[in-house]
Amino acid sequence: AQNYYGRDNYNKTVSANEVRDVLSHYYVNYMYTSSGNFESLIFDSVLDDYPTIGQFQNQYSSGHVVVIYGINIIAARIRIMDPAIGMLNITASNSRYTYVGTNNTTYTLVGLTYSY
């Protein structure tokens, strides 16, 4: 967000398109998807040393974005950095990655912005 809005005015929402625009300044191509095999896409990005941006949504359809930087496919667990609460391990339940964020709000992974 700092690269998009500047150092003094960065605490704002950015869309998936704006995230890709910022990341393109680092000469890495990113793509967004809301379907498919999330685990495979995360795994490939981690192997290539690229972070994956996870788009989570709560029960009120409000979104939240985190950085996914690790995965354990066998344990169905991902490692995220949520700027609001810090680093977390999230284990899939019924093939869905969910976690409880601030204000006891439950977020579910609904999309990825990943390198290709």
N, C-alpha and C positions, 0 to 999 in steps of 0.2 A: 504494500500500500504506500510506503514511503516513496518508492520509485515512481509511482503513478501520481500521487498527490503532492509530494514534496515532504521535506523533513518536519515542517511545522504544522502540517495539516493532513496527517495520514490516518487518523482514527475514523475511517469511513468504510462503507461497504464497497466491495468490488465484485463485479460479475465474473463468471467463468471466462468470458471473452476478454475482459480486462486483465485477468490473471495471465492468460496466454500472451497478451500483448506485452506485459512486463517481462515475462520469461523469455520472449523472443529477443530481448536486448542482450541476453546471455548466450545467444546463438544456439539455443536448444529449441527444437520443435516440440510443441505440446499439443495434445488433442484431448477433447472432452468426450466422455461417454457416460450414459446413465444405464447401460445394459451390458451384458456379457460377463465374462469370467473375471471379476475384480481381482481375485487372488493371483491369477496368472499375470495380469497387467502390473500389479504391485510388485510381484516377484521380479519380473523383467526389469522394471525401473530401478529397484534396489540393487540388482546385480550390476546394472550399468552405472551405479552411483548417482542416480538422479532422484530427487524427492518426488513424491506423488502428492498431489493436492486432493484431499478427500472432501467431498461435499456431503455434509450431514444435514438432515432435516428433522425437526421436532414434530410433535403431534399437531401443532398449529400451523404447519407448512412454512415455518420460519427456518431459514437456512443458517448454517454455520460451517466455516471452512477450517480445516486443520491440515498439518503436514504429516503424511504417512512416511515413515523412514525405515520401517522394519517389518518383516513378516516371518511367521513360522507356519508354513502350510500344513504340516502334520498336526500341530496343535490348534489350527484354525484361529490364529492370534495375529493381530497387527499391533504395531507400536506407533503411537501418534504423539505429536506435540500440538496441544491445544493452547493457543495464546491466552485463553481466559483462565485455564487451570493448571497448565503444565503438561508433563509427559505422562502417558498412560499406556497400559496394555489393554487391548480390547479383544475378547474372545467371542467368536461367532456363536450364535444360538439360532438353530433352524436356518442355517446358511445366511444369516443376517448379522452384520456388525452393528451393535448398538452400545451406547454408554450413557451414563448420567452426567450431565454437565452442571453448570451453575444453576442455582435456584431449583435443583432437583428436576431439571428438564431432561427428558430422554431424547437422544439423537440417534438416528439411524442412517447408515451410509447409503446414499442414493446416487452418487456419481463420482467420477474420477477425472482429474486432469493429469495426464501422464505423458512421459516422453516417448517419442517414436522415431 
